[in-house]
């Protein structure tokens, strides 16, 4: 028998670093369990921030469906397997990744922390995993790419009603070395979100989450044309002056590129917000629109928001490179199918070859394991890293992602799976207690 000491995987490395810090009385920047992380993030957030990031559509049934779907499966550990090392790496759309985890695009992150997207980008880069730059981010994609260095990054695209703006966004994604273009399909209109509605709060109307637009040359051209056409302000100007209206104007001014006082004197920040609200997403988005992408970009194309097997088959038949099975974290349609349940049906429909990712409901490394066993090639993490951002900024994002990867590694070790392809449906059984 060999006495060679096996290499330590990310799980043991993360555990040992925490326990060693504990010797000196130091604890992690963020809680290592999701429930406590969520509670701490809520304490650190304003009511409007919490409503937007943690809230969901309608009665919140889709969010609950997402978690219930994971609870319906149980992992079956295997013993005496003799595996001492794991390989969590994979090749995804031409990029080699250390783990099957990406950071999902989440809009208006500055509700949780200033320079949110730059901090998220650095947290992703620290773990070597891609960040999907949000189309509704608070920092331009160019700034986020610079913060990541050579680390992989993808770019989300919401299909605007202005086709030239769509092309401009795609060109910028190519210019920053994006590994893929992720077209989100399920938000051609905002879902019914009572938490935001009860507060009358939409971050975009205050200039939060539109940095990709205000940094875009085509968008700037549209705003200039609107102002010129209107003669002065180019907006549907409010006639009532209230404290809330003043605060909104100051927020628009503060979040617009340029000097605050210059912006305060200018009609551009308000015109930019109202232009965005008019054109940001196309309610008429169709498969005909999507068919033009192959002529518009050489980037791998990923369609996000697929829940029906027929839509998945049509996507792959049309030549896209991957899909993300997602219900937008339960934020669009109340009582929609759980993403994990949709994944099972979609994988059975499309077969084993196409690249299928899962988004919505992922909270832990054990969840990642379950998703992989049911057919996902990789997962997108959303609210957990946003909660880490709220609690501890960039370090919080870094630690949350590291914790998820560490738990995946330990789960694989204890379940007897040495590499990702070994995580199959055989590793799970229906959970009789669910």
DRENDO-1510 file (C-alpha; in Angstrom, 1 decimal, always signed):
<recs>
REC; n; res; u; v; w
REC; 1; UNK; +0.0; +0.0; +0.0 .
REC; 2; UNK; +1.3; +3.5; -0.9 .
REC; 3; UNK; +2.0; +5.9; +1.9 .
REC; 4; UNK; +2.1; +8.9; -0.4 .
REC; 5; UNK; +0.1; +11.8; +0.9 .
REC; 6; UNK; -2.6; +12.7; -1.7 .
REC; 7; UNK; -3.0; +16.3; -3.0 .
REC; 8; UNK; -5.5; +18.4; -1.3 .
REC; 9; UNK; -8.6; +19.5; -3.2 .
REC; 10; UNK; -10.4; +22.8; -2.9 .
REC; 11; UNK; -12.6; +21.4; -0.2 .
REC; 12; UNK; -9.9; +20.5; +2.2 .
REC; 13; UNK; -7.9; +23.6; +1.4 .
REC; 14; UNK; -10.9; +25.9; +2.1 .
REC; 15; UNK; -11.8; +24.0; +5.3 .
REC; 16; UNK; -8.2; +24.1; +6.6 .
REC; 17; UNK; -7.8; +27.8; +5.9 .
REC; 18; UNK; -11.0; +28.5; +7.9 .
REC; 19; UNK; -10.0; +26.3; +10.8 .
REC; 20; UNK; -6.5; +27.7; +10.9 .
REC; 21; UNK; -7.8; +31.3; +11.0 .
REC; 22; UNK; -10.1; +30.1; +13.8 .
REC; 23; UNK; -7.1; +29.3; +16.0 .
REC; 24; UNK; -6.5; +33.1; +16.1 .
REC; 25; UNK; -10.1; +33.9; +16.7 .
REC; 26; UNK; -10.9; +34.9; +13.2 .
REC; 27; UNK; -14.0; +33.7; +11.3 .
REC; 28; UNK; -15.0; +33.8; +7.7 .
REC; 29; UNK; -16.2; +37.1; +6.2 .
REC; 30; UNK; -19.4; +35.5; +5.2 .
REC; 31; UNK; -21.4; +32.6; +6.8 .
REC; 32; UNK; -20.7; +29.2; +5.3 .
REC; 33; UNK; -24.4; +28.1; +5.4 .
REC; 34; UNK; -27.0; +29.8; +3.1 .
REC; 35; UNK; -29.6; +30.5; +5.8 .
REC; 36; UNK; -27.3; +32.6; +7.9 .
REC; 37; UNK; -25.8; +34.2; +4.8 .
REC; 38; UNK; -29.3; +35.2; +3.7 .
REC; 39; UNK; -30.1; +36.6; +7.1 .
REC; 40; UNK; -26.9; +38.6; +7.4 .
REC; 41; UNK; -27.4; +40.0; +3.9 .
REC; 42; UNK; -30.9; +41.1; +4.7 .
REC; 43; UNK; -29.6; +42.9; +7.8 .
REC; 44; UNK; -27.0; +44.7; +5.6 .
REC; 45; UNK; -29.5; +45.7; +2.8 .
REC; 46; UNK; -31.9; +48.5; +2.5 .
REC; 47; UNK; -35.6; +47.6; +2.0 .
REC; 48; UNK; -35.5; +48.5; -1.7 .
REC; 49; UNK; -32.3; +46.5; -2.2 .
REC; 50; UNK; -33.7; +43.5; -0.5 .
REC; 51; UNK; -37.0; +43.7; -2.4 .
REC; 52; UNK; -35.2; +43.8; -5.7 .
REC; 53; UNK; -32.5; +41.1; -5.2 .
REC; 54; UNK; -34.4; +38.7; -2.9 .
REC; 55; UNK; -37.9; +39.2; -4.2 .
REC; 56; UNK; -39.7; +37.1; -6.7 .
REC; 57; UNK; -42.8; +37.1; -8.9 .
REC; 58; UNK; -46.3; +37.0; -7.5 .
REC; 59; UNK; -46.6; +34.9; -4.3 .
REC; 60; UNK; -43.1; +33.6; -4.6 .
REC; 61; UNK; -44.2; +30.1; -5.5 .
REC; 62; UNK; -41.6; +29.7; -8.3 .
REC; 63; UNK; -38.8; +30.4; -5.8 .
REC; 64; UNK; -40.2; +27.8; -3.5 .
REC; 65; UNK; -40.7; +25.4; -6.4 .
REC; 66; UNK; -37.0; +25.8; -7.2 .
REC; 67; UNK; -35.9; +24.7; -3.7 .
REC; 68; UNK; -38.6; +22.0; -3.4 .
REC; 69; UNK; -37.2; +20.4; -6.6 .
REC; 70; UNK; -33.8; +20.0; -5.0 .
REC; 71; UNK; -35.4; +18.6; -1.9 .
REC; 72; UNK; -37.0; +15.8; -3.9 .
REC; 73; UNK; -33.6; +14.2; -4.6 .
REC; 74; UNK; -31.2; +12.6; -2.2 .
REC; 75; UNK; -27.5; +11.9; -2.7 .
REC; 76; UNK; -26.4; +8.3; -2.1 .
REC; 77; UNK; -22.7; +8.2; -0.9 .
REC; 78; UNK; -20.5; +5.3; -1.9 .
REC; 79; UNK; -17.9; +3.8; +0.4 .
REC; 80; UNK; -14.4; +2.4; +0.1 .
REC; 81; UNK; -14.0; +3.7; -3.4 .
REC; 82; UNK; -10.3; +4.4; -3.1 .
REC; 83; UNK; -10.4; +7.9; -4.7 .
REC; 84; UNK; -8.1; +10.4; -3.1 .
REC; 85; UNK; -8.3; +13.2; -5.6 .
REC; 86; UNK; -11.1; +14.8; -7.6 .
REC; 87; UNK; -11.1; +16.7; -10.9 .
REC; 88; UNK; -13.7; +19.4; -11.0 .
REC; 89; UNK; -12.5; +21.0; -14.2 .
REC; 90; UNK; -14.3; +21.0; -17.5 .
REC; 91; UNK; -14.1; +22.5; -21.0 .
REC; 92; UNK; -17.1; +24.8; -21.6 .
REC; 93; UNK; -17.6; +26.5; -25.0 .
REC; 94; UNK; -13.9; +26.5; -25.7 .
REC; 95; UNK; -12.7; +27.6; -22.2 .
REC; 96; UNK; -11.1; +25.4; -19.6 .
REC; 97; UNK; -12.7; +26.0; -16.2 .
REC; 98; UNK; -11.5; +24.8; -12.7 .
REC; 99; UNK; -15.1; +24.1; -11.6 .
REC; 100; UNK; -18.6; +23.8; -13.2 .
REC; 101; UNK; -19.7; +27.1; -11.7 .
REC; 102; UNK; -20.4; +30.5; -13.3 .
REC; 103; UNK; -21.7; +33.7; -11.8 .
REC; 104; UNK; -25.1; +34.6; -13.2 .
REC; 105; UNK; -25.9; +38.1; -14.4 .
REC; 106; UNK; -27.8; +40.0; -11.7 .
REC; 107; UNK; -28.9; +43.6; -12.5 .
REC; 108; UNK; -28.6; +46.7; -10.4 .
REC; 109; UNK; -26.0; +45.2; -8.1 .
REC; 110; UNK; -25.1; +48.6; -6.7 .
REC; 111; UNK; -28.2; +48.3; -4.6 .
REC; 112; UNK; -26.0; +46.0; -2.5 .
REC; 113; UNK; -22.6; +47.6; -2.8 .
REC; 114; UNK; -20.9; +50.4; -4.8 .
REC; 115; UNK; -18.9; +49.4; -7.9 .
REC; 116; UNK; -20.8; +46.1; -7.6 .
REC; 117; UNK; -20.0; +44.6; -10.9 .
REC; 118; UNK; -16.3; +45.3; -10.6 .
REC; 119; UNK; -16.3; +43.6; -7.2 .
REC; 120; UNK; -18.2; +40.6; -8.5 .
REC; 121; UNK; -15.8; +40.4; -11.4 .
REC; 122; UNK; -12.8; +40.3; -9.1 .
REC; 123; UNK; -14.5; +37.7; -6.9 .
REC; 124; UNK; -15.1; +35.5; -9.9 .
REC; 125; UNK; -11.6; +36.0; -11.2 .
REC; 126; UNK; -10.2; +35.0; -7.8 .
REC; 127; UNK; -11.8; +31.6; -8.2 .
REC; 128; UNK; -11.1; +31.3; -11.9 .
REC; 129; UNK; -14.7; +31.0; -12.9 .
REC; 130; UNK; -16.6; +33.2; -15.4 .
REC; 131; UNK; -18.8; +36.1; -14.5 .
REC; 132; UNK; -21.6; +36.7; -17.0 .
REC; 133; UNK; -21.6; +40.5; -17.1 .
REC; 134; UNK; -25.1; +41.8; -16.6 .
REC; 135; UNK; -26.7; +43.8; -19.3 .
REC; 136; UNK; -28.3; +45.7; -16.5 .
REC; 137; UNK; -25.0; +46.2; -14.6 .
REC; 138; UNK; -23.8; +49.2; -12.7 .
REC; 139; UNK; -20.3; +49.2; -14.2 .
REC; 140; UNK; -19.6; +49.0; -18.0 .
REC; 141; UNK; -18.4; +45.7; -19.3 .
REC; 142; UNK; -15.1; +47.3; -20.3 .
REC; 143; UNK; -14.4; +48.2; -16.7 .
REC; 144; UNK; -15.3; +44.8; -15.5 .
REC; 145; UNK; -13.2; +43.1; -18.1 .
REC; 146; UNK; -10.2; +45.1; -17.0 .
REC; 147; UNK; -10.8; +44.1; -13.4 .
REC; 148; UNK; -10.8; +40.4; -14.3 .
REC; 149; UNK; -7.5; +40.4; -16.2 .
REC; 150; UNK; -7.2; +37.1; -18.2 .
REC; 151; UNK; -10.0; +35.4; -16.2 .
REC; 152; UNK; -13.0; +34.2; -18.4 .
REC; 153; UNK; -16.0; +36.4; -18.8 .
REC; 154; UNK; -19.3; +36.1; -20.7 .
REC; 155; UNK; -21.7; +38.9; -21.6 .
REC; 156; UNK; -25.5; +38.9; -21.2 .
REC; 157; UNK; -27.6; +40.5; -23.8 .
REC; 158; UNK; -31.2; +41.8; -23.5 .
REC; 159; UNK; -32.6; +42.3; -27.0 .
REC; 160; UNK; -33.4; +46.0; -27.4 .
REC; 161; UNK; -36.0; +47.4; -29.7 .
REC; 162; UNK; -33.2; +49.3; -31.4 .
REC; 163; UNK; -31.3; +46.8; -33.6 .
REC; 164; UNK; -28.3; +49.0; -34.0 .
REC; 165; UNK; -28.0; +49.0; -30.2 .
REC; 166; UNK; -28.1; +45.2; -30.2 .
REC; 167; UNK; -25.2; +45.2; -32.7 .
REC; 168; UNK; -23.2; +47.8; -30.6 .
REC; 169; UNK; -23.6; +45.6; -27.5 .
REC; 170; UNK; -22.4; +42.6; -29.4 .
REC; 171; UNK; -19.4; +44.4; -30.8 .
REC; 172; UNK; -18.4; +45.6; -27.3 .
REC; 173; UNK; -18.7; +42.0; -26.0 .
REC; 174; UNK; -16.4; +40.8; -28.7 .
REC; 175; UNK; -13.9; +43.6; -28.0 .
REC; 176; UNK; -13.5; +42.7; -24.4 .
REC; 177; UNK; -12.8; +39.0; -25.1 .
REC; 178; UNK; -16.1; +37.6; -24.0 .
REC; 179; UNK; -16.3; +33.8; -24.1 .
REC; 180; UNK; -19.9; +33.7; -25.0 .
REC; 181; UNK; -23.0; +35.9; -25.6 .
REC; 182; UNK; -25.8; +35.0; -23.3 .
REC; 183; UNK; -29.2; +36.1; -24.7 .
REC; 184; UNK; -31.8; +36.3; -21.9 .
REC; 185; UNK; -35.2; +35.4; -23.4 .
REC; 186; UNK; -37.5; +35.5; -20.4 .
REC; 187; UNK; -37.5; +39.2; -19.6 .
REC; 188; UNK; -39.1; +40.8; -22.6 .
REC; 189; UNK; -41.4; +42.3; -20.0 .
REC; 190; UNK; -40.8; +42.6; -16.2 .
REC; 191; UNK; -42.8; +40.0; -14.3 .
REC; 192; UNK; -45.3; +41.0; -11.5 .
REC; 193; UNK; -43.0; +41.6; -8.5 .
REC; 194; UNK; -45.0; +42.7; -5.5 .
REC; 195; UNK; -42.0; +43.4; -3.3 .
REC; 196; UNK; -40.8; +46.1; -5.7 .
REC; 197; UNK; -44.3; +47.3; -6.6 .
REC; 198; UNK; -45.2; +47.8; -2.9 .
REC; 199; UNK; -42.3; +50.2; -2.6 .
REC; 200; UNK; -42.8; +51.8; -5.9 .
REC; 201; UNK; -39.2; +50.9; -6.5 .
REC; 202; UNK; -37.6; +50.2; -9.9 .
REC; 203; UNK; -33.8; +50.8; -9.7 .
REC; 204; UNK; -33.5; +51.6; -13.4 .
REC; 205; UNK; -35.8; +54.5; -13.1 .
REC; 206; UNK; -33.3; +56.1; -10.7 .
REC; 207; UNK; -30.4; +55.4; -13.1 .
REC; 208; UNK; -29.2; +52.2; -11.3 .
REC; 209; UNK; -28.3; +49.3; -13.6 .
REC; 210; UNK; -28.0; +51.1; -16.9 .
REC; 211; UNK; -24.3; +51.5; -17.1 .
REC; 212; UNK; -24.0; +49.2; -20.1 .
REC; 213; UNK; -26.2; +51.7; -21.9 .
REC; 214; UNK; -24.8; +55.0; -20.8 .
REC; 215; UNK; -21.4; +53.7; -21.8 .
REC; 216; UNK; -22.6; +52.7; -25.3 .
REC; 217; UNK; -22.1; +55.0; -28.3 .
REC; 218; UNK; -25.3; +53.9; -30.1 .
REC; 219; UNK; -27.3; +54.5; -26.9 .
REC; 220; UNK; -25.8; +58.0; -26.5 .
REC; 221; UNK; -26.7; +58.8; -30.1 .
REC; 222; UNK; -30.3; +57.8; -29.4 .
REC; 223; UNK; -30.5; +60.0; -26.3 .
REC; 224; UNK; -29.0; +63.0; -28.2 .
REC; 225; UNK; -31.6; +62.5; -30.9 .
REC; 226; UNK; -34.5; +62.4; -28.4 .
REC; 227; UNK; -33.3; +65.5; -26.7 .
REC; 228; UNK; -32.9; +67.3; -30.0 .
REC; 229; UNK; -36.4; +66.2; -31.1 .
REC; 230; UNK; -38.0; +67.4; -27.9 .
REC; 231; UNK; -36.2; +70.8; -28.1 .
REC; 232; UNK; -35.0; +71.0; -24.5 .
REC; 233; UNK; -35.3; +68.0; -22.2 .
REC; 234; UNK; -36.2; +65.2; -24.4 .
REC; 235; UNK; -38.3; +63.6; -21.7 .
REC; 236; UNK; -41.8; +63.3; -20.5 .
REC; 237; UNK; -41.0; +65.7; -17.7 .
REC; 238; UNK; -42.6; +65.3; -14.4 .
REC; 239; UNK; -44.8; +68.3; -13.4 .
REC; 240; UNK; -44.9; +67.6; -9.6 .
REC; 241; UNK; -41.9; +68.4; -7.4 .
REC; 242; UNK; -41.7; +66.2; -4.4 .
REC; 243; UNK; -38.9; +65.0; -2.1 .
REC; 244; UNK; -39.0; +61.6; -3.8 .
REC; 245; UNK; -38.7; +63.3; -7.2 .
REC; 246; UNK; -35.7; +65.3; -6.0 .
REC; 247; UNK; -34.0; +62.1; -4.7 .
REC; 248; UNK; -34.7; +60.3; -7.9 .
REC; 249; UNK; -33.1; +63.2; -9.9 .
REC; 250; UNK; -30.0; +63.2; -7.7 .
REC; 251; UNK; -29.7; +59.4; -8.1 .
REC; 252; UNK; -30.0; +59.7; -11.9 .
REC; 253; UNK; -27.3; +62.4; -11.8 .
REC; 254; UNK; -25.0; +60.5; -9.5 .
REC; 255; UNK; -25.2; +57.3; -11.5 .
REC; 256; UNK; -24.6; +58.9; -14.9 .
REC; 257; UNK; -21.1; +59.0; -16.3 .
REC; 258; UNK; -19.4; +62.4; -15.8 .
REC; 259; UNK; -19.1; +65.1; -13.2 .
REC; 260; UNK; -22.1; +65.4; -10.8 .
REC; 261; UNK; -22.6; +69.1; -11.1 .
REC; 262; UNK; -22.3; +69.0; -14.9 .
REC; 263; UNK; -24.9; +66.2; -15.0 .
REC; 264; UNK; -27.2; +68.1; -12.6 .
REC; 265; UNK; -27.3; +71.0; -15.1 .
REC; 266; UNK; -27.8; +68.6; -18.1 .
REC; 267; UNK; -31.0; +67.0; -19.4 .
REC; 268; UNK; -29.0; +63.9; -20.5 .
REC; 269; UNK; -29.2; +61.8; -17.3 .
REC; 270; UNK; -33.0; +62.0; -17.1 .
REC; 271; UNK; -33.3; +61.5; -20.9 .
REC; 272; UNK; -31.0; +58.5; -20.6 .
REC; 273; UNK; -33.2; +56.8; -18.0 .
REC; 274; UNK; -36.4; +57.4; -19.9 .
REC; 275; UNK; -34.8; +56.2; -23.2 .
REC; 276; UNK; -33.6; +53.1; -21.5 .
REC; 277; UNK; -37.1; +52.4; -20.1 .
REC; 278; UNK; -38.6; +52.8; -23.6 .
REC; 279; UNK; -36.2; +50.6; -25.5 .
REC; 280; UNK; -34.2; +48.2; -23.2 .
REC; 281; UNK; -36.1; +45.0; -24.1 .
REC; 282; UNK; -38.1; +43.9; -27.1 .
REC; 283; UNK; -41.5; +42.3; -26.2 .
REC; 284; UNK; -41.7; +41.0; -29.8 .
REC; 285; UNK; -38.5; +39.0; -29.6 .
REC; 286; UNK; -38.9; +35.9; -31.8 .
REC; 287; UNK; -36.9; +33.0; -33.2 .
REC; 288; UNK; -36.5; +35.1; -36.4 .
REC; 289; UNK; -34.6; +37.7; -34.3 .
REC; 290; UNK; -32.4; +35.0; -32.8 .
REC; 291; UNK; -31.7; +33.5; -36.2 .
REC; 292; UNK; -29.8; +36.6; -37.2 .
REC; 293; UNK; -27.1; +36.1; -34.5 .
REC; 294; UNK; -25.0; +33.8; -36.6 .
REC; 295; UNK; -24.5; +36.7; -39.0 .
REC; 296; UNK; -23.9; +39.2; -36.3 .
REC; 297; UNK; -21.3; +37.5; -34.1 .
REC; 298; UNK; -18.7; +34.8; -34.0 .
REC; 299; UNK; -19.1; +34.4; -30.3 .
REC; 300; UNK; -20.7; +31.2; -28.9 .
REC; 301; UNK; -24.4; +31.9; -28.4 .
REC; 302; UNK; -26.2; +30.8; -25.3 .
REC; 303; UNK; -29.9; +31.2; -24.8 .
REC; 304; UNK; -31.0; +31.7; -21.2 .
REC; 305; UNK; -34.5; +31.2; -19.9 .
REC; 306; UNK; -35.4; +27.9; -21.6 .
REC; 307; UNK; -37.9; +25.7; -19.7 .
REC; 308; UNK; -39.8; +23.7; -22.3 .
REC; 309; UNK; -38.2; +20.7; -24.1 .
REC; 310; UNK; -39.5; +21.9; -27.5 .
REC; 311; UNK; -37.9; +25.3; -27.0 .
REC; 312; UNK; -34.6; +23.5; -26.1 .
REC; 313; UNK; -34.8; +21.4; -29.3 .
REC; 314; UNK; -35.5; +24.4; -31.4 .
REC; 315; UNK; -32.6; +26.3; -29.9 .
REC; 316; UNK; -30.2; +23.6; -30.7 .
REC; 317; UNK; -31.7; +23.0; -34.2 .
REC; 318; UNK; -31.1; +26.7; -34.9 .
REC; 319; UNK; -27.4; +26.3; -34.1 .
REC; 320; UNK; -27.0; +27.8; -30.7 .
REC; 321; UNK; -24.0; +26.6; -28.7 .
REC; 322; UNK; -25.7; +26.1; -25.3 .
REC; 323; UNK; -28.8; +26.9; -23.3 .
REC; 324; UNK; -29.4; +27.9; -19.7 .
REC; 325; UNK; -32.4; +26.2; -18.2 .
REC; 326; UNK; -33.7; +29.0; -16.0 .
REC; 327; UNK; -36.9; +30.6; -14.6 .
REC; 328; UNK; -35.0; +33.8; -13.8 .
REC; 329; UNK; -34.7; +32.8; -10.1 .
REC; 330; UNK; -38.5; +32.8; -9.8 .
REC; 331; UNK; -38.7; +36.5; -10.7 .
REC; 332; UNK; -40.8; +36.4; -13.8 .
REC; 333; UNK; -43.7; +34.0; -13.7 .
REC; 334; UNK; -45.4; +33.0; -10.4 .
REC; 335; UNK; -45.8; +29.2; -10.0 .
REC; 336; UNK; -43.6; +28.4; -12.9 .
REC; 337; UNK; -42.0; +25.0; -13.3 .
REC; 338; UNK; -38.8; +24.6; -11.2 .
REC; 339; UNK; -35.7; +24.9; -13.2 .
REC; 340; UNK; -34.4; +21.6; -11.9 .
REC; 341; UNK; -37.6; +19.8; -13.0 .
REC; 342; UNK; -37.3; +21.4; -16.4 .
REC; 343; UNK; -33.7; +20.3; -16.7 .
REC; 344; UNK; -34.7; +16.7; -16.3 .
REC; 345; UNK; -37.2; +16.9; -19.1 .
REC; 346; UNK; -34.9; +18.9; -21.4 .
REC; 347; UNK; -31.9; +16.6; -21.0 .
REC; 348; UNK; -34.1; +13.6; -21.9 .
REC; 349; UNK; -35.4; +15.5; -24.9 .
REC; 350; UNK; -32.1; +16.8; -26.3 .
REC; 351; UNK; -29.8; +13.9; -25.4 .
REC; 352; UNK; -26.4; +13.9; -23.8 .
REC; 353; UNK; -24.4; +15.9; -26.3 .
REC; 354; UNK; -25.7; +19.5; -26.3 .
REC; 355; UNK; -24.4; +21.8; -23.6 .
REC; 356; UNK; -27.1; +22.5; -21.0 .
REC; 357; UNK; -26.5; +24.8; -18.0 .
REC; 358; UNK; -28.8; +25.3; -15.0 .
REC; 359; UNK; -29.7; +28.5; -13.3 .
REC; 360; UNK; -32.2; +29.2; -10.4 .
REC; 361; UNK; -32.3; +27.7; -7.0 .
REC; 362; UNK; -28.6; +26.8; -6.6 .
REC; 363; UNK; -27.5; +27.5; -3.1 .
REC; 364; UNK; -24.8; +25.0; -2.1 .
REC; 365; UNK; -22.1; +22.7; -3.4 .
REC; 366; UNK; -24.5; +19.8; -2.8 .
REC; 367; UNK; -27.0; +21.5; -5.1 .
REC; 368; UNK; -24.4; +21.7; -7.8 .
REC; 369; UNK; -23.8; +18.0; -7.4 .
REC; 370; UNK; -27.5; +17.3; -7.7 .
REC; 371; UNK; -27.8; +19.5; -10.8 .
REC; 372; UNK; -24.8; +17.7; -12.5 .
REC; 373; UNK; -26.3; +14.3; -11.7 .
REC; 374; UNK; -29.6; +15.3; -13.4 .
REC; 375; UNK; -27.9; +16.5; -16.6 .
REC; 376; UNK; -26.4; +19.9; -16.2 .
REC; 377; UNK; -22.9; +20.5; -17.6 .
REC; 378; UNK; -22.5; +23.5; -15.2 .
REC; 379; UNK; -24.5; +25.8; -13.1 .
REC; 380; UNK; -25.0; +29.6; -12.7 .
REC; 381; UNK; -24.9; +31.0; -9.1 .
REC; 382; UNK; -27.0; +34.0; -8.4 .
REC; 383; UNK; -28.4; +35.2; -5.1 .
REC; 384; UNK; -25.7; +33.6; -2.9 .
REC; 385; UNK; -22.9; +35.7; -4.3 .
REC; 386; UNK; -25.1; +38.8; -4.2 .
REC; 387; UNK; -25.7; +38.1; -0.5 .
REC; 388; UNK; -21.9; +37.8; -0.1 .
REC; 389; UNK; -21.5; +41.1; -1.8 .
REC; 390; UNK; -24.0; +42.7; +0.6 .
REC; 391; UNK; -22.2; +41.3; +3.6 .
REC; 392; UNK; -18.5; +41.7; +2.7 .
REC; 393; UNK; -18.1; +43.3; -0.7 .
REC; 394; UNK; -15.5; +41.7; -3.0 .
REC; 395; UNK; -14.2; +39.4; -0.3 .
REC; 396; UNK; -17.8; +38.2; +0.3 .
REC; 397; UNK; -18.2; +37.3; -3.3 .
REC; 398; UNK; -14.9; +35.5; -3.4 .
REC; 399; UNK; -15.7; +33.5; -0.2 .
REC; 400; UNK; -19.2; +32.5; -1.3 .
REC; 401; UNK; -18.0; +31.1; -4.6 .
REC; 402; UNK; -15.0; +29.4; -2.9 .
REC; 403; UNK; -17.4; +27.8; -0.4 .
REC; 404; UNK; -19.7; +26.4; -3.0 .
REC; 405; UNK; -16.8; +24.9; -4.9 .
REC; 406; UNK; -15.3; +23.5; -1.7 .
REC; 407; UNK; -18.5; +21.8; -0.8 .
REC; 408; UNK; -18.9; +20.4; -4.3 .
REC; 409; UNK; -15.4; +18.9; -4.0 .
REC; 410; UNK; -16.1; +17.4; -0.6 .
REC; 411; UNK; -19.5; +16.1; -1.7 .
REC; 412; UNK; -17.8; +14.4; -4.6 .
REC; 413; UNK; -15.1; +12.9; -2.3 .
REC; 414; UNK; -17.7; +11.5; +0.1 .
REC; 415; UNK; -20.0; +10.3; -2.7 .
REC; 416; UNK; -17.1; +8.4; -4.4 .
REC; 417; UNK; -17.0; +10.4; -7.6 .
REC; 418; UNK; -13.6; +11.4; -8.8 .
REC; 419; UNK; -14.5; +13.6; -11.8 .
REC; 420; UNK; -17.5; +15.4; -13.1 .
REC; 421; UNK; -18.6; +12.8; -15.7 .
REC; 422; UNK; -18.9; +10.3; -12.9 .
REC; 423; UNK; -21.7; +12.3; -11.3 .
REC; 424; UNK; -24.7; +10.6; -12.9 .
REC; 425; UNK; -28.3; +9.9; -12.1 .
REC; 426; UNK; -27.1; +6.7; -10.3 .
REC; 427; UNK; -25.8; +9.0; -7.5 .
REC; 428; UNK; -29.3; +10.1; -6.6 .
REC; 429; UNK; -32.5; +8.5; -5.4 .
REC; 430; UNK; -36.0; +10.1; -4.9 .
REC; 431; UNK; -36.1; +11.6; -1.4 .
REC; 432; UNK; -38.8; +9.8; +0.5 .
REC; 433; UNK; -39.0; +12.5; +3.1 .
REC; 434; UNK; -39.6; +15.3; +0.7 .
</recs>
